[in-house]
Structure formats: C-alpha cells, structure tokens
C-alpha cells in the first residue's frame, strides 16, 4: 500500500506474484511459506524507498480534467492507454514504525472482485478499494488505523484552474524523477560492480530521504499540492541546473 506524496491518495502497488498458500502443507511447508513471505517483504517493500508510480488522482489532475466537473472516466482511460501517465513520488505505508510495510494478497475467486487480505506484517486485515477501479483505496476505510482521511484541500490557484493544476503535477513529478535519477550518471565511470551497486543504493536512499523531507519539512507534513507555491520555490532553490531544466520542460509540456 502506498501514499502519494503530492495528493495523499492511498493505493495499491503490485509487488509480485505469490505462490498459492494451499501448496504450503505440514509444519515444514508452512514455515517455508512464512520465510518466503518475509523475504518478499524485505526485498520488495523497503520502507525508506520512494517509488515513482501512476497515482490515479494525480493522473486525473495531470490530464487537466476539471476537478469541479468531476473526472471523465472515458477520457481518463484514453489518457492512460496513450501512455501519458505521470509518475508521482509515493511512499509505502507503515502502520507500526518498527515494522516493514505490510504485504497484502488478492484472495478473490477467479473473476471475482478483488479482495485484499493482509498476509505479512502489521496493518488492517483487509483493504477496501474505492469505486474508480484504479487500485485506489477508499480512504475513509483507513480511519480506524490512524490515517488522516481529510479530503485534499487544494489552494484556490490550483483548485480553480485545471491547467495550473496539471502543470503543477507535471512539474512536481519532473522534480521527483530528476531527484531520484541524480547521481546515477556520476558513478558510471568506475568498473567495479560492487562499488556501483553500493553507490546506487546510497544515492537512491539519499534521494528518497530528500523527497520525504520535501513533504515532511518543507510542506509541514501536508500533501505537496496543498502548499504547491512554497513546495515549488523550495524545490527550485535546491535543484541542480539539470533538474530545474526538466521542471521547466514539464511545465511547458502541460
Ligand atoms: Zn497523487
């Protein structure tokens, strides 16, 4: 489960396929299955990592659908199929800071409605999707688990101008993408594989830390779009020339 840094939507991220639990028989089989789940969680759900994902809400914003008129689902579908999706920075959700992000599996019968049940870690036993069929979660259902469910409160300059909103989402995405990619090109000079891997991991971690601080500190823990003017100024002030250039291009393309 992830939360979008820009808009505070909660949605599901597919990490992979798990083998059928029914195959785990006997004490040994069950233990092996538990080990497998734990390994899956450790490998694929690192709590520090910022993912770039196609948040359904931000994609509606970026396609300049007018929020006041509601979102046209057909238009949305065309937009996504045309590969115009924007990828927003997203963090995995933890319900216990000592634990790794929880893993859910879809236990629906074939062809049935998805039914996500907790299979590893700490979190709600089941998850409720909203009606958009985009993998987005029904936010009010997360209230009992300590998640703030207040609706997104966009400032007037974004709420009343769908083009400005689209540009803001695109620019924020370009900033996140450039921040996460920065550093990768610097290290390709050395040949040693291990050094490259370690450096990559280190760069990825510090970029994720920077993006998290953008929301937690610069934006005072609010979703980035709610305080976009301030968030944008801070992003530009700290960005490299390359990042700034990409932000400008993203703005111009919207
Ligand atoms: Zn979003």
Boltz pocket constraint, residues with backbone or C-beta under 6 A from the ligand:
constraints:
  - pocket:
      binder: B
      contacts: [[A, 4], [A, 5], [A, 6], [A, 7], [A, 8], [A, 9], [A, 55], [A, 56], [A, 57], [A, 58], [A, 59], [A, 88]]
      max_distance: 6.0
